[in-house]
Amino acid sequence: MKFMGIAADDSNDTRIGVVQGDSVAPLTTLVEFWQDPFAWQQRAAAGAAGAALPLRSVREVPLVPASARVLCVGLNYKAHAAEGNFEVPEYPTIFGRWTASLSVGGVPAPVPTGEAGLDWEGEIAAVVGARIQSADAATAESAVFGYSVFNDLTSRRAQKLTAQWTLGKNGDFSGPMGPLVSRDEVGDLRDGLQLRTRVNGIEVQNGNTRDMIFSVGDILALVSQTLTLHPGDVLVSGTPEGVGYVRTPPWLLQPGDSVEVEVDRLGTLTTPIVDASARDRA
């Protein structure tokens, strides 16, 4: 089952809807949904969603609550670590995004002031559906509600200014995220999903989740030893090889470019790149 965040064009009231082809059926409010997403999935399967609306008649918005923790993982694909001349880490490299940086497909992402461009990082986001605390990997993975396509658009200049990556990973509208596909329709990422990123139609990334160093369950279990995870929290699981900054010369996204991330079973996420003046929308 596929879910998305929706709002009427004249409203900021976010609801969760069930995607049905070219339409979406409103189910419940965002707040109510994340109180027990597995229960709402069952209700949706039983026909609890409202009348379907054409997708063109609604505005897509991020489907996670504003209170969500968005945890991202660096260097989680062997080939990506190798292309940056990094050793395979003993523990996952985890950094945070604020929900204010999130957006959805089709929303332009501005190149921040002072940046030569934005770098692409096609990824898969896992969204938590049940409380996780001091869990083992199997228990943590069973608490995942679903998966989404994600593009961790990165400001490399800002990222490299300090030892912490926070600044370079939280640009305005730099975290586009697609609709959420329930875990039962995706399966185990370790069985292998192909992830492809294209810039203006040119393929720049083509990786498989079998190359992941740490599984989603491993990472969530580790995190849960320190902080309790709640429904709606997000784990962005890392990018495969093929990012722009390691190329000779570096290749970064410029205003006028379009970047697509496509993942098996999850769909395609498209983001147009614009100049810094679009930050006025933030």
HUMOUR-V152543 format. One record per residue. N is the residue number from 0. RES is the residue in one small letter. PHI is phi in radians with two decimals (* if undefined). PSI is psi in degrees with one decimal (none if undefined). OMEGA is omega in whole degrees, 0 to 359 (NA if undefined). Layout:
n=N res=RES phi=PHI psi=PSI omega=OMEGA
n=N res=RES phi=PHI psi=PSI omega=OMEGA
//
This chain:
n=0 res=m phi=* psi=141.9 omega=182
n=1 res=k phi=-2.00 psi=134.6 omega=182
n=2 res=f phi=-2.14 psi=151.5 omega=175
n=3 res=m phi=-2.56 psi=157.3 omega=174
n=4 res=g phi=-1.51 psi=134.6 omega=182
n=5 res=i phi=-2.36 psi=151.4 omega=174
n=6 res=a phi=-2.53 psi=142.0 omega=174
n=7 res=a phi=-1.10 psi=152.5 omega=184
n=8 res=d phi=-0.99 psi=-29.0 omega=183
n=9 res=d phi=-1.82 psi=19.6 omega=185
n=10 res=s phi=-2.48 psi=148.6 omega=172
n=11 res=n phi=-1.79 psi=9.8 omega=179
n=12 res=d phi=-1.34 psi=106.5 omega=185
n=13 res=t phi=-1.50 psi=133.4 omega=176
n=14 res=r phi=-2.18 psi=160.3 omega=173
n=15 res=i phi=-1.76 psi=132.3 omega=179
n=16 res=g phi=-2.15 psi=157.5 omega=177
n=17 res=v phi=-1.69 psi=122.1 omega=182
n=18 res=v phi=-1.40 psi=129.9 omega=180
n=19 res=q phi=-2.32 psi=87.5 omega=182
n=20 res=g phi=1.15 psi=-119.8 omega=180
n=21 res=d phi=-1.65 psi=18.3 omega=180
n=22 res=s phi=-2.36 psi=168.7 omega=179
n=23 res=v phi=-2.44 psi=135.1 omega=181
n=24 res=a phi=-1.86 psi=114.1 omega=179
n=25 res=p phi=-1.02 psi=137.3 omega=183
n=26 res=l phi=-1.94 psi=-56.6 omega=182
n=27 res=t phi=-2.89 psi=178.6 omega=178
n=28 res=t phi=-1.26 psi=157.4 omega=178
n=29 res=l phi=-1.02 psi=-43.6 omega=182
n=30 res=v phi=-1.09 psi=-47.2 omega=180
n=31 res=e phi=-1.12 psi=-39.8 omega=182
n=32 res=f phi=-1.03 psi=-45.8 omega=185
n=33 res=w phi=-1.39 psi=-3.2 omega=171
n=34 res=q phi=-1.22 psi=-31.4 omega=177
n=35 res=d phi=-2.83 psi=77.3 omega=185
n=36 res=p phi=-1.10 psi=-33.3 omega=179
n=37 res=f phi=-1.12 psi=-38.1 omega=177
n=38 res=a phi=-1.16 psi=-39.1 omega=179
n=39 res=w phi=-1.19 psi=-31.7 omega=175
n=40 res=q phi=-1.10 psi=-41.9 omega=178
n=41 res=q phi=-1.13 psi=-40.0 omega=179
n=42 res=r phi=-1.14 psi=-39.6 omega=178
n=43 res=a phi=-1.10 psi=-41.2 omega=179
n=44 res=a phi=-1.11 psi=-27.7 omega=180
n=45 res=a phi=-1.52 psi=3.0 omega=176
n=46 res=g phi=1.64 psi=22.0 omega=184
n=47 res=a phi=-1.36 psi=-13.5 omega=182
n=48 res=a phi=-1.20 psi=155.0 omega=180
n=49 res=g phi=-1.36 psi=-170.1 omega=180
n=50 res=a phi=-1.13 psi=138.4 omega=182
n=51 res=a phi=-1.21 psi=141.8 omega=178
n=52 res=l phi=-2.04 psi=146.1 omega=174
n=53 res=p phi=-1.07 psi=138.2 omega=180
n=54 res=l phi=-0.99 psi=-34.2 omega=182
n=55 res=r phi=-1.18 psi=-14.9 omega=183
n=56 res=s phi=-1.60 psi=-5.1 omega=181
n=57 res=v phi=-2.12 psi=161.7 omega=177
n=58 res=r phi=-1.84 psi=121.6 omega=178
n=59 res=e phi=-1.33 psi=138.1 omega=178
n=60 res=v phi=-2.38 psi=161.1 omega=178
n=61 res=p phi=-0.96 psi=139.7 omega=187
n=62 res=l phi=-1.71 psi=8.7 omega=178
n=63 res=v phi=-1.81 psi=152.2 omega=181
n=64 res=p phi=-1.19 psi=154.2 omega=180
n=65 res=a phi=-1.06 psi=-25.4 omega=181
n=66 res=s phi=-1.42 psi=-4.0 omega=185
n=67 res=a phi=-1.10 psi=144.0 omega=168
n=68 res=r phi=-1.56 psi=126.1 omega=178
n=69 res=v phi=-1.88 psi=102.5 omega=183
n=70 res=l phi=-1.77 psi=127.4 omega=182
n=71 res=c phi=-2.00 psi=151.8 omega=183
n=72 res=v phi=-2.06 psi=127.3 omega=174
n=73 res=g phi=-1.70 psi=151.6 omega=174
n=74 res=l phi=0.97 psi=53.0 omega=180
n=75 res=n phi=-1.94 psi=7.2 omega=171
n=76 res=y phi=-2.11 psi=132.6 omega=184
n=77 res=k phi=-0.98 psi=-44.9 omega=183
n=78 res=a phi=-1.18 psi=-32.7 omega=178
n=79 res=h phi=-1.22 psi=-40.0 omega=176
n=80 res=a phi=-1.07 psi=-40.7 omega=182
n=81 res=a phi=-1.17 psi=-39.7 omega=183
n=82 res=e phi=-1.19 psi=-23.4 omega=177
n=83 res=g phi=-1.69 psi=7.9 omega=180
n=84 res=n phi=1.05 psi=37.1 omega=175
n=85 res=f phi=-1.80 psi=145.8 omega=172
n=86 res=e phi=-1.30 psi=152.3 omega=176
n=87 res=v phi=-1.10 psi=123.4 omega=185
n=88 res=p phi=-1.26 psi=151.0 omega=176
n=89 res=e phi=-1.32 psi=-33.2 omega=178
n=90 res=y phi=-2.26 psi=154.0 omega=180
n=91 res=p phi=-1.14 psi=142.3 omega=175
n=92 res=t phi=-1.52 psi=113.2 omega=187
n=93 res=i phi=-2.02 psi=132.0 omega=175
n=94 res=f phi=-2.38 psi=167.3 omega=187
n=95 res=g phi=-1.95 psi=149.4 omega=168
n=96 res=r phi=-2.05 psi=150.6 omega=171
n=97 res=w phi=-1.59 psi=148.0 omega=180
n=98 res=t phi=-1.10 psi=-21.6 omega=178
n=99 res=a phi=-1.11 psi=-19.6 omega=180
n=100 res=s phi=-1.50 psi=-6.9 omega=185
n=101 res=l phi=-1.38 psi=150.4 omega=174
n=102 res=s phi=-2.56 psi=-164.6 omega=181
n=103 res=v phi=-2.34 psi=173.7 omega=180
n=104 res=g phi=-1.03 psi=141.6 omega=179
n=105 res=g phi=1.55 psi=-15.2 omega=179
n=106 res=v phi=-1.42 psi=125.1 omega=182
n=107 res=p phi=-1.09 psi=140.7 omega=176
n=108 res=a phi=-1.88 psi=119.7 omega=182
n=109 res=p phi=-1.44 psi=143.8 omega=171
n=110 res=v phi=-1.34 psi=119.0 omega=184
n=111 res=p phi=-1.10 psi=157.0 omega=177
n=112 res=t phi=-0.98 psi=132.3 omega=177
n=113 res=g phi=1.53 psi=-7.3 omega=180
n=114 res=e phi=-1.60 psi=143.3 omega=176
n=115 res=a phi=-1.32 psi=-11.7 omega=181
n=116 res=g phi=2.78 psi=-177.8 omega=176
n=117 res=l phi=-1.91 psi=144.8 omega=175
n=118 res=d phi=-1.72 psi=145.0 omega=178
n=119 res=w phi=-1.57 psi=147.0 omega=171
n=120 res=e phi=-2.56 psi=90.6 omega=177
n=121 res=g phi=-1.17 psi=131.6 omega=185
n=122 res=e phi=-2.55 psi=173.4 omega=173
n=123 res=i phi=-2.04 psi=128.4 omega=177
n=124 res=a phi=-1.76 psi=133.3 omega=173
n=125 res=a phi=-1.80 psi=131.6 omega=182
n=126 res=v phi=-1.95 psi=127.8 omega=184
n=127 res=v phi=-1.27 psi=139.7 omega=180
n=128 res=g phi=-2.06 psi=-6.9 omega=180
n=129 res=a phi=-2.58 psi=157.0 omega=181
n=130 res=r phi=-1.06 psi=135.2 omega=179
n=131 res=i phi=-2.21 psi=121.3 omega=179
n=132 res=q phi=-2.53 psi=124.8 omega=178
n=133 res=s phi=0.83 psi=47.8 omega=186
n=134 res=a phi=-1.69 psi=158.6 omega=168
n=135 res=d phi=-1.48 psi=172.9 omega=187
n=136 res=a phi=-1.09 psi=-41.9 omega=182
n=137 res=a phi=-1.13 psi=-42.5 omega=179
n=138 res=t phi=-1.15 psi=-42.1 omega=180
n=139 res=a phi=-1.11 psi=-42.9 omega=181
n=140 res=e phi=-1.18 psi=-33.3 omega=179
n=141 res=s phi=-1.20 psi=-16.9 omega=179
n=142 res=a phi=-1.51 psi=-5.1 omega=177
n=143 res=v phi=-1.24 psi=129.1 omega=179
n=144 res=f phi=-1.47 psi=-39.9 omega=182
n=145 res=g phi=-3.02 psi=-177.4 omega=186
n=146 res=y phi=-2.28 psi=154.1 omega=183
n=147 res=s phi=-2.50 psi=151.5 omega=171
n=148 res=v phi=-1.27 psi=141.0 omega=182
n=149 res=f phi=-2.45 psi=146.1 omega=172
n=150 res=n phi=-2.17 psi=109.9 omega=182
n=151 res=d phi=-1.49 psi=71.5 omega=183
n=152 res=l phi=-1.11 psi=128.6 omega=194
n=153 res=t phi=-2.16 psi=134.3 omega=173
n=154 res=s phi=-1.60 psi=97.4 omega=189
n=155 res=r phi=-1.14 psi=-37.9 omega=179
n=156 res=r phi=-1.04 psi=-49.6 omega=180
n=157 res=a phi=-1.14 psi=-37.3 omega=180
n=158 res=q phi=-1.06 psi=-36.9 omega=186
n=159 res=k phi=-1.55 psi=-2.8 omega=181
n=160 res=l phi=-1.17 psi=-33.2 omega=183
n=161 res=t phi=-2.33 psi=171.2 omega=179
n=162 res=a phi=-1.22 psi=-24.1 omega=178
n=163 res=q phi=-1.60 psi=143.7 omega=185
n=164 res=w phi=-1.58 psi=-0.2 omega=191
n=165 res=t phi=-0.94 psi=-47.5 omega=186
n=166 res=l phi=-1.10 psi=-43.7 omega=182
n=167 res=g phi=-1.29 psi=-11.0 omega=184
n=168 res=k phi=-1.93 psi=11.9 omega=184
n=169 res=n phi=-2.34 psi=29.2 omega=176
n=170 res=g phi=-1.06 psi=156.9 omega=179
n=171 res=d phi=-1.00 psi=128.7 omega=176
n=172 res=f phi=1.03 psi=28.0 omega=186
n=173 res=s phi=-1.65 psi=4.5 omega=180
n=174 res=g phi=-2.15 psi=62.2 omega=179
n=175 res=p phi=-1.13 psi=140.2 omega=185
n=176 res=m phi=-2.42 psi=134.3 omega=182
n=177 res=g phi=-1.50 psi=-178.0 omega=174
n=178 res=p phi=-1.03 psi=160.9 omega=185
n=179 res=l phi=-1.76 psi=126.3 omega=177
n=180 res=v phi=-1.83 psi=128.1 omega=184
n=181 res=s phi=-1.09 psi=147.6 omega=186
n=182 res=r phi=-1.01 psi=-34.5 omega=182
n=183 res=d phi=-1.12 psi=-21.2 omega=178
n=184 res=e phi=-1.67 psi=-8.1 omega=182
n=185 res=v phi=-1.79 psi=-42.2 omega=182
n=186 res=g phi=1.52 psi=-162.6 omega=183
n=187 res=d phi=-1.52 psi=123.4 omega=180
n=188 res=l phi=-1.03 psi=-26.7 omega=181
n=189 res=r phi=-1.20 psi=-15.4 omega=176
n=190 res=d phi=-1.34 psi=-14.9 omega=172
n=191 res=g phi=1.84 psi=106.9 omega=168
n=192 res=l phi=-2.00 psi=136.9 omega=179
n=193 res=q phi=-1.51 psi=134.5 omega=179
n=194 res=l phi=-2.11 psi=126.7 omega=180
n=195 res=r phi=-2.23 psi=138.6 omega=174
n=196 res=t phi=-2.11 psi=136.5 omega=179
n=197 res=r phi=-2.23 psi=138.7 omega=175
n=198 res=v phi=-2.00 psi=117.2 omega=183
n=199 res=n phi=0.90 psi=37.9 omega=178
n=200 res=g phi=1.50 psi=-7.5 omega=180
n=201 res=i phi=-1.63 psi=126.1 omega=181
n=202 res=e phi=-1.25 psi=126.3 omega=181
n=203 res=v phi=-2.06 psi=-20.6 omega=176
n=204 res=q phi=-2.35 psi=139.0 omega=175
n=205 res=n phi=-2.63 psi=92.3 omega=185
n=206 res=g phi=-2.24 psi=170.2 omega=182
n=207 res=n phi=-2.27 psi=141.9 omega=182
n=208 res=t phi=-1.12 psi=-12.9 omega=174
n=209 res=r phi=-1.12 psi=-19.6 omega=181
n=210 res=d phi=-1.48 psi=0.0 omega=179
n=211 res=m phi=-1.09 psi=140.6 omega=177
n=212 res=i phi=-1.39 psi=-46.8 omega=180
n=213 res=f phi=-2.05 psi=133.8 omega=178
n=214 res=s phi=-1.30 psi=162.6 omega=176
n=215 res=v phi=-1.01 psi=-42.9 omega=179
n=216 res=g phi=-1.09 psi=-41.6 omega=179
n=217 res=d phi=-1.04 psi=-44.9 omega=184
n=218 res=i phi=-1.21 psi=-46.5 omega=179
n=219 res=l phi=-1.08 psi=-38.2 omega=178
n=220 res=a phi=-1.10 psi=-43.7 omega=179
n=221 res=l phi=-1.07 psi=-47.9 omega=180
n=222 res=v phi=-1.04 psi=-39.9 omega=185
n=223 res=s phi=-1.19 psi=-14.1 omega=175
n=224 res=q phi=-1.20 psi=-25.7 omega=184
n=225 res=t phi=-1.88 psi=-44.4 omega=181
n=226 res=l phi=-2.29 psi=142.9 omega=181
n=227 res=t phi=-1.39 psi=128.7 omega=179
n=228 res=l phi=-1.66 psi=146.2 omega=184
n=229 res=h phi=-2.22 psi=161.4 omega=178
n=230 res=p phi=-0.93 psi=132.9 omega=182
n=231 res=g phi=1.75 psi=-17.6 omega=175
n=232 res=d phi=-1.15 psi=151.5 omega=189
n=233 res=v phi=-2.18 psi=137.6 omega=170
n=234 res=l phi=-2.05 psi=114.3 omega=176
n=235 res=v phi=-1.62 psi=115.5 omega=204
n=236 res=s phi=-1.56 psi=6.7 omega=176
n=237 res=g phi=1.91 psi=162.7 omega=184
n=238 res=t phi=-2.04 psi=146.7 omega=175
n=239 res=p phi=-1.38 psi=-178.3 omega=181
n=240 res=e phi=-1.15 psi=159.8 omega=175
n=241 res=g phi=2.00 psi=11.7 omega=179
n=242 res=v phi=-1.19 psi=166.3 omega=189
n=243 res=g phi=-1.41 psi=-33.1 omega=190
n=244 res=y phi=-1.23 psi=-21.5 omega=182
n=245 res=v phi=-1.47 psi=-6.1 omega=183
n=246 res=r phi=-1.38 psi=161.7 omega=178
n=247 res=t phi=-2.11 psi=110.0 omega=352
n=248 res=p phi=-1.27 psi=165.9 omega=178
n=249 res=p phi=-1.01 psi=144.5 omega=180
n=250 res=w phi=-2.08 psi=113.8 omega=180
n=251 res=l phi=-2.13 psi=152.4 omega=181
n=252 res=l phi=-1.21 psi=136.0 omega=181
n=253 res=q phi=-2.07 psi=158.1 omega=174
n=254 res=p phi=-0.92 psi=133.7 omega=184
n=255 res=g phi=1.75 psi=-17.7 omega=177
n=256 res=d phi=-1.32 psi=161.9 omega=173
n=257 res=s phi=-2.31 psi=131.4 omega=181
n=258 res=v phi=-2.09 psi=133.8 omega=180
n=259 res=e phi=-2.12 psi=138.5 omega=171
n=260 res=v phi=-2.09 psi=125.0 omega=181
n=261 res=e phi=-2.12 psi=131.7 omega=179
n=262 res=v phi=-2.27 psi=133.9 omega=176
n=263 res=d phi=-0.85 psi=135.5 omega=175
n=264 res=r phi=1.24 psi=-11.4 omega=183
n=265 res=l phi=-1.88 psi=-27.9 omega=179
n=266 res=g phi=1.92 psi=-165.7 omega=184
n=267 res=t phi=-2.15 psi=136.1 omega=180
n=268 res=l phi=-2.04 psi=121.0 omega=183
n=269 res=t phi=-2.01 psi=133.7 omega=181
n=270 res=t phi=-2.33 psi=119.0 omega=172
n=271 res=p phi=-1.39 psi=145.4 omega=180
n=272 res=i phi=-1.81 psi=134.3 omega=182
n=273 res=v phi=-2.30 psi=174.6 omega=182
n=274 res=d phi=-1.46 psi=177.2 omega=189
n=275 res=a phi=-1.14 psi=-18.4 omega=180
n=276 res=s phi=-1.09 psi=-24.0 omega=179
n=277 res=a phi=-1.24 psi=-9.4 omega=177
n=278 res=r phi=-1.16 psi=-14.0 omega=178
n=279 res=d phi=-1.05 psi=-19.9 omega=179
n=280 res=r phi=-1.33 psi=-15.2 omega=186
n=281 res=a phi=-1.29 psi=none omega=NA
//
